[in-house]
Amino acid sequence: MKILKILCMHSISFLYFYKSHRKINMDHKNNERVENVDLILKSTWLAVSKMYSELAQDHDATAVQALTLLKIDPKEGTRSTNLGPKMAIEPTSLTRIIKLLEDNGYIYKEKTTNDKREVIIKLTDKGLINRNLSKEVVVNFNKKVVERISPEKMAIFKEVMQDILKITNELNNKK
């Protein structure tokens, strides 16, 4: 569901694709339409990702580091085992990101009282400042999207994205 929310918030051009292609006769070039969906999803996400990466670089960080800071609860911290699923990142990649954030003073690790093997990732003051900056960037982008796209189009977009996610999950589960 997290991936769906990210795609829903960040895939503006998909709406233009949907609007321009919804009148196409379903019998005509159906295979081409499938390819276009894939292309639009990829190109839109690449554009959004590039935007976030460039903004993060302005602050000597990466978009993945900024996303990680956003996924850490600012008051309670977040268990390290819960962070990977929240971000859809493999544990080995997450370990490198956490180490980098810790080395750069954005986070620190705290062992839980119940299970000494379990670690809670908490934000430092520097991490909290950068988390708030990252949140501001995401909120501003979402505001711009909402300002330019009508609620009706957003509702259609979300519905279509949910359908695409459902189809993708069905295809992934066949493996």
Contacts in CASP RR format, 6 or more apart in sequence:
PFRMAT RR
TARGET T0000
AUTHOR 0000-0000-0000
METHOD contacts of the structure
MODEL  1
MKILKILCMHSISFLYFYKSHRKINMDHKNNERVENVDLILKSTWLAVSK
MYSELAQDHDATAVQALTLLKIDPKEGTRSTNLGPKMAIEPTSLTRIIKL
LEDNGYIYKEKTTNDKREVIIKLTDKGLINRNLSKEVVVNFNKKVVERIS
PEKMAIFKEVMQDILKITNELNNKK
2 86 0 8 1.000
2 87 0 8 1.000
2 88 0 8 1.000
3 88 0 8 1.000
3 165 0 8 1.000
4 161 0 8 1.000
4 162 0 8 1.000
4 165 0 8 1.000
7 41 0 8 1.000
7 45 0 8 1.000
7 161 0 8 1.000
7 165 0 8 1.000
8 157 0 8 1.000
8 158 0 8 1.000
8 161 0 8 1.000
9 138 0 8 1.000
9 141 0 8 1.000
9 142 0 8 1.000
9 145 0 8 1.000
10 44 0 8 1.000
10 45 0 8 1.000
10 48 0 8 1.000
10 141 0 8 1.000
10 145 0 8 1.000
11 40 0 8 1.000
11 41 0 8 1.000
11 44 0 8 1.000
11 45 0 8 1.000
11 48 0 8 1.000
11 157 0 8 1.000
11 161 0 8 1.000
12 44 0 8 1.000
12 145 0 8 1.000
12 148 0 8 1.000
12 149 0 8 1.000
13 40 0 8 1.000
13 43 0 8 1.000
13 44 0 8 1.000
13 47 0 8 1.000
14 40 0 8 1.000
14 41 0 8 1.000
14 44 0 8 1.000
14 157 0 8 1.000
14 160 0 8 1.000
14 161 0 8 1.000
15 149 0 8 1.000
15 153 0 8 1.000
15 154 0 8 1.000
15 156 0 8 1.000
15 157 0 8 1.000
17 36 0 8 1.000
17 37 0 8 1.000
17 40 0 8 1.000
18 156 0 8 1.000
18 157 0 8 1.000
18 160 0 8 1.000
19 153 0 8 1.000
21 33 0 8 1.000
21 36 0 8 1.000
24 33 0 8 1.000
37 164 0 8 1.000
41 164 0 8 1.000
48 141 0 8 1.000
49 63 0 8 1.000
51 141 0 8 1.000
52 63 0 8 1.000
52 66 0 8 1.000
52 137 0 8 1.000
53 62 0 8 1.000
53 63 0 8 1.000
55 63 0 8 1.000
55 137 0 8 1.000
56 62 0 8 1.000
56 63 0 8 1.000
56 65 0 8 1.000
56 66 0 8 1.000
56 134 0 8 1.000
59 130 0 8 1.000
59 133 0 8 1.000
61 130 0 8 1.000
64 89 0 8 1.000
64 97 0 8 1.000
65 97 0 8 1.000
65 100 0 8 1.000
65 101 0 8 1.000
65 106 0 8 1.000
66 130 0 8 1.000
66 134 0 8 1.000
66 137 0 8 1.000
67 87 0 8 1.000
67 134 0 8 1.000
68 83 0 8 1.000
68 87 0 8 1.000
68 94 0 8 1.000
68 97 0 8 1.000
68 98 0 8 1.000
68 101 0 8 1.000
69 101 0 8 1.000
69 106 0 8 1.000
69 107 0 8 1.000
69 123 0 8 1.000
69 127 0 8 1.000
69 130 0 8 1.000
69 131 0 8 1.000
69 134 0 8 1.000
70 131 0 8 1.000
70 134 0 8 1.000
70 135 0 8 1.000
70 138 0 8 1.000
71 78 0 8 1.000
71 83 0 8 1.000
71 86 0 8 1.000
71 87 0 8 1.000
72 78 0 8 1.000
72 83 0 8 1.000
72 107 0 8 1.000
72 121 0 8 1.000
72 122 0 8 1.000
72 123 0 8 1.000
72 131 0 8 1.000
74 123 0 8 1.000
74 128 0 8 1.000
74 131 0 8 1.000
76 120 0 8 1.000
77 120 0 8 1.000
77 121 0 8 1.000
77 122 0 8 1.000
77 123 0 8 1.000
78 86 0 8 1.000
78 120 0 8 1.000
78 121 0 8 1.000
79 112 0 8 1.000
79 118 0 8 1.000
79 119 0 8 1.000
79 120 0 8 1.000
79 121 0 8 1.000
80 94 0 8 1.000
80 98 0 8 1.000
80 109 0 8 1.000
80 118 0 8 1.000
80 119 0 8 1.000
80 120 0 8 1.000
80 121 0 8 1.000
81 118 0 8 1.000
83 94 0 8 1.000
83 98 0 8 1.000
83 121 0 8 1.000
84 90 0 8 1.000
84 91 0 8 1.000
84 94 0 8 1.000
87 94 0 8 1.000
89 97 0 8 1.000
98 107 0 8 1.000
98 109 0 8 1.000
98 121 0 8 1.000
101 107 0 8 1.000
101 127 0 8 1.000
102 108 0 8 1.000
102 109 0 8 1.000
105 124 0 8 1.000
105 126 0 8 1.000
105 127 0 8 1.000
106 123 0 8 1.000
106 124 0 8 1.000
106 126 0 8 1.000
106 127 0 8 1.000
106 130 0 8 1.000
107 121 0 8 1.000
107 122 0 8 1.000
107 123 0 8 1.000
107 124 0 8 1.000
107 127 0 8 1.000
108 121 0 8 1.000
108 122 0 8 1.000
108 124 0 8 1.000
109 119 0 8 1.000
109 120 0 8 1.000
109 121 0 8 1.000
109 122 0 8 1.000
110 119 0 8 1.000
110 120 0 8 1.000
110 122 0 8 1.000
111 117 0 8 1.000
111 118 0 8 1.000
111 119 0 8 1.000
111 120 0 8 1.000
112 118 0 8 1.000
112 119 0 8 1.000
112 120 0 8 1.000
123 131 0 8 1.000
146 154 0 8 1.000
149 157 0 8 1.000
END
